[in-house]
Amino acid sequence: MSDADDKEKRRKKQAKRMTKLVSAAWEWNEAFRTSSELPNALYLEDIGRKIDRNEYKLGRHGWEDFALDFGGVFHSHVAK
């Protein structure tokens, strides 16, 4: 298995785990999903799109960016 294949396999595994977290949070509160009420707020739908477009880096830095976005979704709704 080449390095590229291994990296792609790890990227898919990371995306799958991130998607599981977003899917679980999707059930918590409808307000977190998508809306136009808060103009600059992130929503779970936005995070899902970023996962689909592979915008989160592989590894720790990707997880940190994901956690920042994920926490931002909840902060923007709790702080409103």
N, C-alpha and C positions, 0 to 999 in steps of 0.2 A: 504494500500500500504506500503510495507516494505521500509526501508532505501535504500537497494540495488536497488530496482525497481525505487525509486525516483532518486537516483544518476545516474542510467542508462538513465532515461528519460532526465535529465538535460545534461548529456554528449552528447546524440544524438542531443538535441536542439542546444548545443554549436557547435557541428560538422557541423550541417546544416547551421548555420550562417557563420561559417568560409568558408564553401564550396561556399556559395553565394558570398562572397567577392572575392574568388579566381576565380570564374566563371566570375564575372564582369570584373576583371582585365585581364582575358584571352583575352577579346575582344579589349583591349587597344593597344597592340603592340605585334606582333608576336615574337619579340626578347625576351620577358619575359617568353615565354612558356617553351621551352627546346632547348638546344643547347650544343655543345661541344667547343664553342669558348673560353669561360672563364672557366678554369679548376676547380677553387675552388668556383665558384659562385653558388648560389641557383637559382632555377627556379620555376615558378609556379607549374610545374609538381611535383617537389620535395615536395613542401608544400602540394599538394593534396595527395601524398602518405603518408605523415606524418599524415594527418587527417584520412585517411583510416585505418592506423595502430594504431590509438588512441594514438599517441605519445605526444599530447598536453594535459597537465593536465587539470582537470576540474576546472573551476573558473578563478580567476584573474591571477594566475601564468601561466595558459595555454594561456590566451589571451595575456599576456606579451610576452611569447615565440613566439606566432604566429605573433604578431606585429613586433618583432625583425626580424624574418625570412622574413616577408612580406616586411618590409623596406629594408632588405638586398638585396632582389631581385632587387628592383628599384635602390638602391645605386650602386650595382655592374654594372648595365647597364648604368647608367648616368655617372659613373666615368671612364668608359672604353675609 
